[in-house]
């Protein structure tokens, strides 16, 4: 018995797909009397089931065509943009006077807006009284923003007079300040100028009640909300609702009184001598750091306060007061740079209050890398001189 003689040219011509710009052939077309040629890869791809993280196959679909079996991968739906809340005509206004240290809203500043929203309720609005631009007051919870004219530099008398004038012009029901060295001083100056009582160091805010500690925290004083309030740090959570409009509220120009201060200058503290609990930027070394001269030079070039992990402090390579963590110092810094620190649980507890964390580590799966908002997967000994060189180039370019 002999097989029929094949003609490859005629088979190729029969498999040609017409209407295309370049030759295309249907090579897997079924011929009469012959079984279709299988393509195991196409069948496996068609049998894949969406959903689980591990590979799962639906074998019941084996006999169907691969093109019909291929699952359609749905594009992930984009998260809807949050709707901005607009308050057209608030019944009254509650003002917030943030510190804006460095031109940005701190965590304490954001907590003021949540307290103001509690006092404003559903009928009132929240207005931010600020002297500079740049901060995002809408996401922080402000319905209005008023630019309070104040002279440049340190002039608390002029700023207090401007706040008191804004209180009268806008008929503010409440004004909330942070209980900080600058915010508390400003609140007391405004209270004297406006002749209003001040309820200071509030730790609990409700719609109709304020609470503060007294007599060495042995007594709780409760009172109806005063017109002037200072809020203690971490008394309430930051505002976490939908963004607000933060519409500009015009204010009449205010003639500032003559200041008795001839000149004022802020003298920055030496970062190397600043206590860790008060530092705004901390650069810490871990077991992955072996060149401590380069580490100290990096911390000095960045203007950060040196810190260390418990391992280095126990080994005597860094002083005990430099230890960061639950068994050392708990930080509230704006930025934390971890060089060669894996991230033990007690160390992560010590940096829970840091706004931004940058990690340098060779282990991609280290706990500190997972905690960090920015990670450099590299040896700290290679990163530190590169940082110093880059900072030197920037200083030369700006000089």
Secondary structure, DSSP 8 states (H G I E B T S, - for coil): -------HHHHHHHHB-TT-SS--B-TT---TTS-----HHHHHHHHB-SSSSS--B-GGGTTS-HHHHS--------------B--SS-SSEEEEE---GGGS--HHHHHHHHHHHHHHTTT-EEEEEESS--S--TTTT-SEEEE----SSS-HHHHHHHHHHHHHHHT-SEEEEESSHHHHHHHHHHHHHHT--EEEEE-EE-SS-EEEEETTTTEEEEE---SEEEE-TTSS----SS-B--EE-----------S----------GGGS-GGG-SEEEEE-TT---HHHHHHHHHHHT-EEEE-HHHHHTTSS-GGGBBSTTSB----SEEEEES----HHHHHHTTT-SEEEEEES-TT-HHHHH-SEEEES-HHHHHHHHHHHHHHHHHHH-
